[in-house]
Amino acid sequence: MSDDEMNVDDVGGVRRRGRGFQNGGGDDSTAAAEPTYETLETPAASNTVDTKAARSVEGWIVLVTNVHEEATEDDLMDKFAEYGEIKNLHLNLDRRTGYVKGYALVEYETLTEAQAAISKANGTTLLEQDLQCDFAFVRPPPSAPKHGGRGRGGRGRSASPGRRR
C-alpha cells in the first residue's frame, strides 16, 4: 500500500486523552482550575475533643491492662463505674489456671465517659498493681494511597494463569 492510498491526517501533534492530560479543545482555564469537592461531617469530627479512637459497633471500648490475676468483675465494676455507665465488661480467664489473663475490656456508651475512664484510671492501683488504660480500637494513621492494593512492593507470588497481563 502506498502513501497515496492511505488516509493520513497531518494535524500536527499527538492527541492524548485521559486524566493526566489537558483536554485539547475548549477553554484552558477550566482544565487548569483546582477541583472542589464536597465533604460530609462525621459524628466523630463534630466532637470538640480531638481523638484517635474508633467506635466499635455498640460503644467505646477501653482496654485495661496489667489487671491482677485474682481480680474479679465486681472489682473492675466498682473501679470503672464512677466514670460512667458501663454497658459491658469482659474479663477473660485462662483456661488452664482459671485466673485472669491480665487484661479487661470495659465498654461505655459515650466517648466522654470512655475518655474520663482512661484519663482518671490510667496509673491507678487495683489489688496492688498499676492499671494501664487506652482505647481498644484506634484509627490507623493516614498513609499514601496503595497501588492496586498490593501494599509493599509487588505481588510477592505468581499470578494465576488466567490473570496474567
Disulfide bonds with the S-S distance in Angstrom:
none
